[in-house]
Every structure is written in structure tokens, then in C-alpha cells.
Amino acid sequence: MNNHEELKGLKRISELSIYSSLIITPLSIIFSMISGSVTLVVYFIWAAAAIAVKIFAMISIRIMMKENQFMFPNGTGKLENFSSFFFGVSIVPIGAYYLVTSIMRLFSPLPVVTYLLCQVPVALSLLLTLGLKILTMRIIRRNQNPSPLLSAYNINFNVSLTSDSFLFLAFLAGYLLSVLGFDYLSAIVDPVLSVILSLYMLRVGLPLIIDNFRSLIDLPLPEKDMLKILKVATEFYKEYTGFGMMFSRQSGKQKVIEIELLFDPGISLQKIMQIEQNMLSRINQDIPDVRFRLIPKVLTPGGRC
């Protein structure tokens, strides 16, 4: 799958995801008010934050599809990184706040929640997210190196499916406990669910923030990738005289690598370009979507650059 086809699929997922959130968000707040569930309030804020992120992602995707070389001469990968970073930033503070609030409620639970009503928006969200997850996985399977934005959507859908399934079963358990007369246990089901959901938001959001922040500030590639690059460089040791600096960074799903190599006097430009192409082909076997550039330094007869 080429980059344009991936973006078209990503655009479709983004649009459907926004429509889904626009349905779930008002339902969550309406049913939270009717049922008295704080968990549904957390659920509502999650969905509301997701709308803001998805609208920004939709704008980013449309910009990327235009491929404007004048506005973005280095590509639009940073938009993908920022969108993924934005998603992580939007859910971590919410998760932290409701983690504290829910723990406090464990020690002073509210009256029993109407759990059957709570299941209505959760069940609908589960069905909509399942369809989006299937569509996303089809695109990911056709792409060896999916974009960070597509991966962020996939993580979002994984979170939603996990939380929806868990909440649906837990709300059912709360209802059954109430029917059986275990009112205290039924009352603490809701704050316990809020604690678990908040922890899950933190677990998912923090890696998105850390990984994409690395790309936004142009830190070098992870150590495992650097070792792969060095391994390739050693395979071509007969082609050059010395090894200089190595520069790397990531923009979206594309990884940028630049290596300084020292050559003996008299080497032709054609030979250097051939070495660069051969190294690029070899690096792409281990790291897909690499933009590689060789920085040649020719030694003087005295052994200096």
C-alpha cells in the first residue's frame, strides 16, 4: 500500500470515528445524569476529548494528502507525531484527575447506580468501535510500517473495546448484586470501574506522549535502530576508509539517517552514489521507510579531509 492510499484509508477512519464520537458523547452525559454513574462521566469526558483530537487529526490528514512541498518541504510527518502526542496529552490529565476522585469515592460511595441504563451508551459504543477496529486492522495489515497517526487510532480503538467490554460486564455485575440485595457491593462497583478505567487511560496515554515527544524534538532513533544501522555500515567496511558522525531522527513513520564516510582520493562520484544506494537497500531490509543520505568526505594525500 502506498502512502496516498494509506492516507485515504486513514481519512475514512477519522471521519467515521468523529461521527461515532458525536453520537456517543451526548448519550454518555445524558445516561450518566439519569443513572447517577460517575464512570459514565469519565466516559463522556474521554469521548469529548477524543472529538477534539480527531478533528485536529482530520485537518492534519487533509493537509498531508495535499503534499504541499512549499509549506512542508521536509514532509508532513511531524503533523502525525503531534496528533498522536495530542491524543496522549488529552487523556493523561483526565485519567489522573478521575483516578484521585474515584479512589476518594471508594471510601464514601454514593447510592446504588441504575446499572442497566448505563449499559445503553456502552453497548452502542462497543458495536461502533468494533467496526472501526476491523477497518483499521485491514489497513495496518497491508502496510509494513503504518503511520503514527494510524497506530494512535488503533490504540484508541483497543482502549475503547477493552473499556467498553469491561464496563458492560461490570455494569451487569453491579445490577445483579443490587438485585441479590448486596447494596454496598453494588454501590462500590461504579468507583472501582472508574479507578480501573483511569489507570488504563494513563497506561495508554503516557507511551504516546513519550514516543511522539521524542520525534517532535528530533531526538536520535531508538538504540535498537541505531545498532541495526551500525551493523549495515560494518558490512560495507571495504567500500570506505573511515567512519565519521551518524545523524538520525524520525518524522512521522519515516526515519531519516545521515552517515559521514571517509573515502580515499580519486574515488568517483558515481561510485559514492552506488555505495549510498546499496546501503539504503540494505538498511530498508531491517528498517522500512528510511530516507538515507551519505555524507562523503574525501581524504587528501596527507590523510586529511
HELIX and SHEET records of a PDB file:
HELIX    1   1 ASN A    3  SER A   35  1                                  33    
HELIX    2   2 VAL A   38  LYS A   66  1                                  29    
HELIX    3   3 GLY A   77  PHE A  107  1                                  31    
HELIX    4   4 TYR A  115  ARG A  141  1                                  27    
HELIX    5   5 PRO A  148  VAL A  179  1                                  32    
HELIX    6   6 ASP A  183  LEU A  216  1                                  34    
HELIX    7   7 GLU A  223  GLU A  235  1                                  13    
HELIX    8   8 TYR A  237  GLU A  239  5                                   3    
HELIX    9   9 LEU A  269  ASP A  286  1                                  18    
SHEET    1   A 3 GLY A 242  SER A 251  0                                        
SHEET    2   A 3 GLN A 254  PHE A 263 -1                                        
SHEET    3   A 3 VAL A 290  VAL A 298  1                                        
END                                                                             
